């Protein structure tokens, strides 16, 4: 089975945007330091000219659970960099309240949010699901419709009629979710890893985001080929066709410019994670190998990777276990050496 379309096989798409994904990890006893370091990293990335910084969403872990709250703070210490989520699992969210939070953060940032979303049903045992989702999770629909509902609310679609002002505070009433931030509904991404989700995101007219975890389908075991098949399937049904926007994110760790201690840490990290990439997990989950190497090795890998060749934007996923100095080193190499070698130029 071919994994590329004839139109896209000949050459790589031009790289439009360059950014990173960060967990924003923190210590359980003193979370403020980790959160402040996360803000500092976004400030640093903006000074380097990177186009976007994205945060993961984590629940019941020592990682960021509330992207909108975090971006409300980041927005006050940056002015240009895009603020993405990779991704918000909407199953944990009430779409109405999430729309309010995202609208608030987008208004504060001047329209810089790039909300990445996903859907899946509750995955804990029944007792914990009752605590997290209340008992209604047994009847709730956790399908793609939750994202459609969120997009409608972000677009400013009316949810009620506002009665004529009666003199008791009703002059502040609105028929739609507030604050409404124009354009936010058109900046939604779906973070997926299957042909089914790629085709749904394409038909829905969303943007498409893939990471270092995906699925083997139709006999395709090679990671890059599997993601390329998803990107092609996404564009095949998207209203914008070949112009539909896709982003590829991978764990990429440059060794140039690293101290000996950093280089040793980086190698140990990548070697410890390699075995998990050599097998299929569960029914069909596959994991990409981390890319560790010099400028030339990284550029060669990206230029030869089928998924990167079909993408508009590249994101470097920052390793969870590293420290602020390590993350800054990765971003510095990305913005000053790797990006320019791939034809990218920093924003201003």
N, C-alpha and C positions, 0 to 999 in steps of 0.2 A: 504493500500500500504506500503510495506517495505521501510524504509529509509536508510538501510544499506545493504551492500553486505555481504555474508557469510564470505568472507575472512577478512573483516575489522571489523566485529562485535565483534570478540572475545577479542581483546585487543587494547589498544591505541598505536599509532605509537610513536616511540621515538622522543622526542623533539630535533630538530637540532639547531635552532637559536632562539634568543630572542631579541626583540627590542621594539621600541615605534613609535608612530605617533604623530606629532606636527603640529599645525596650524601656528606657528610663528606669533602670533597676535602682532599688534603694534598700537600705538596712531596715530591718523590722523595728528596731528600737529608736532609730533616728532617721525617719524617711525624708525630712526636709533637705538634708544634704544631697541625696540622690536626685531629688526633684530640682534643686537649684543647679546641680551639675548638668542636668538635662537642658535647662534654660540656657546655661552658659554655652553648651555645645551648639544650640541653635544660633546663638549670637555669633559664635566662631564660624559656623558654616555660612552665615550670611556675609560675613567679612570676606570669606574666601570666594564669594560669588556663586555658590551653589544655588540651584534653582528651587529646591524643595527639601524639607525634612519631614519624615513621617514617623509616627509613633505606633507601636503595637498596643493592643488592648489586652490586659490580663486581669482575671478575676480570681480571688483566693490565691494569689501569688504576689511576690514582692516586685511587681511591675505595675506600670501605670494602668489604673482601671477607668480613668475619666479623661479622655482626650480633650473634650471641650473645656473643662476646667483648666487643664494645663495650658492649652492654647490661649485661653484668656490672659494668662500671665505672660506667655511668650510673645503675644501680640504687642504688649506694651514695651518690650525691649528689642523688638525687631521692626523693620518697616517694609521689607520686600519679599523675603523668602516665603515660598508656599508652605502651607501647614497641612500635612496629610495624615490620614489614619490608615494603618495597614495591619489589621482592619478592625472595625467595630462589629462584633457579632451581634446582630440586631435581635437575636432571640432573647438576649438579656434585657432588652430595652423596650420601653413603651414608645412606639413611634412618635406619638404626640409630644411627650416630654423630650425625647431626643431631638426633635425638630426645634423645640424652643432653645435647647442648649446649643445646638449647632448654629442656629440663627444668631444667638447672642455672641458666640465666639467669632463668627464670620463678620458681624457688624463691627466688633472691636478691632479686628485685624484689617479692616478695609477691604474685605472680599478676597481673602487669601486661603480659605479653607479648601481642602481637597479630600472630602470624606470618602474613604474606602470602606466598603461594607461587605458582610457575608451573612448567610442564614444557615441555621441548623437547629434541630430540636434540642431540648434540654438533655444533658448527657450525664448528670449525676445520678446517684441512687434516689429512690423515691422520697426518702426523708429529707435529703438535702435539696432536691428539686422543690419540695414544698416550702422550704425556707427561702430559697433564692427567688422562685417564681410565683409563690403562693399556689394554692391548690388548683387554680384555673389552668395550669400548664397542661393538664390532661386533655382539655378540650380545645386549647388554643391552636391556631394554625401558624406553624413556624415555617411556612414556605416563602417563596419569592414575593407573595402579596404584601408581606410586611414592608419590603423595600419600596414597592409601588405606593403604598400608603404614605411612607415617609417622604417620598419624592413629591407627592401631591401636596403634602403639608408644607414642605420647603418652598414649593412653587407659589404658595400664597392662595391656593384654592380655598374658597369659602367653606367653612364647616358649620355655619349657622347664619341666621338672619339677626341683625341687630335691631332691636325695637327702638322706637323714637325715644330720645332722651327724656327721662322723667324727673330729672332734678335730684337724683340720689346717687351721684357718682358715675352714672352710666355713660358720661361723655368720653370716658376712656375705653369703652368697649370696642372690640374689633371683630369682624366676621371671620378673620383668618388667624393663624398662629403668628404670634409676635415674639421678638422682632423679626420682621420679614427682611431678608437680605437678598436683593435681586441678583439673579445669576447663580445662586448657590445650588439650586436644583439641577442645573446643567453641569455641575462639577462633580458628579457622583461617579465613583469607581466601584466595580465589583471585583473582590478578591477571590479568585476561584482556582480550581485545579482539576477540572473535568470537562469533557466535551459538552455534557449537558448544561453545566453552568455557563460555559463560554457561549453556547448558542442562545441561552436565555438572555445573558447580558447584551449580546449583539442585537437581538430582536427588541429588547427594551431600550436600546439606544444609549446604554451606559458606556463608560470607559472600562478597559479590561486590565487587571493587575494580576501577575503571576509571581510566585516566590520560589523558594528552594524546596518546597514540598508540593508534590503533584500526584497524578494518577497514571498508571499504565493501563491503556485501553487499546482495543483492536490489535492486540499483539505487539504494540510498540513499547519496548522496555527502555530504550534509550531516553534519558531524561530530556535533553534538548529537543529531540524529535517529537516527544509527547507534547511538550509545551508549544512547539511550532504548530502542531496539528490543532491545538486549541485556539491559537491566535488566528490561524487561517479560517477555522470554523466560525469564530467570532466575527471576523470581517465579512465573511460570506453572507451573513444574514443581517448585518448592521445597516441601517438606513444610509449611513455615510460610506459604506463599502470599504474600499482600500484606504480611505482617509480616516477611518475609525482609529481611535488612539489606544495603543497598548503599551504597557510598561512591564519590564522584566526586572526582578529583584533577585540577587544572589548574595551569598556570603563570599566576599572577596577581600583578601588580606594582603596588602602590599608589604614586601620586606625591605624595599629600598628605603634608606633613611632611618631604619629602625635601629635602636641600640642593640648590643648583643643580648641583653636580658629580654628585650621585647621580641627579638627574632626567635629566641629559644622558646618563649611563651607561645608565640604564634605557631611555631612548628608543632609543639606538643598539643596545642588545641586542635589543629587540623588533623593530626594523626589519630587522636583519640576519637574523633567524630567520623573518620573514614569508614569503619566497619558498618555503620548503620546505612551507608549508601550502597552497600553491596547486596542488599536483599530487598524483597518486597515485603512491606509491613501490612498486616491485616489482609484485607481482600485485594487491594490494588494500590496502596500508597507507596510512592517512591520518593527518595530524597536526593537532592543534588549534592555532589561533592563540593566542599569548600575550595575556593581557588586561592592558593597561596603562592606568591612568587614575585619576581621582579617586574618592573614596568613592561619590559618586552614580553615576558611570559603572560602577563595579564592581558595586554593588548592583543596578543596572538590568540589567546583563548576567546576573548569577546568577539573578535572578528570572525572566528570560525564557528561560533555557537549558533545553531539554527534559530533558537528563540531570540537571542539578542539581535540577530540580523533582521528580524521582522519587527522589532520594537521601535517605538518612538522615543522612549525615555528609559534611562538606566538608573537603578537604585542599588546602592551597596548596603547590605544588611550588616549592621555592626554586631560583633559577637557579644553575647550577654555578659560573659564572665570577665571581660576586659575592664580597664579603668579609663578615667577621663583622658589621661595623657595618650593612651593607646588609641582611643577613638579619634582624638585630634590628629594624631599621626596619620591614621587612615584617611581622614577627610582632607588633610593637607596634600597627601599624595594624589588623591582623587581629583582635587580641584586644580592643582598646579602642574601635574605631570600626566596622569592617566587620561583625564578628560581631554586636554588639549591634543594628546596623541591620537585621540579618536575623532578629532575634528570639532570638539565642543569649545565654546568660549564662555568665560564667566559672565554672569549678569552684573549689573551695577545698581 
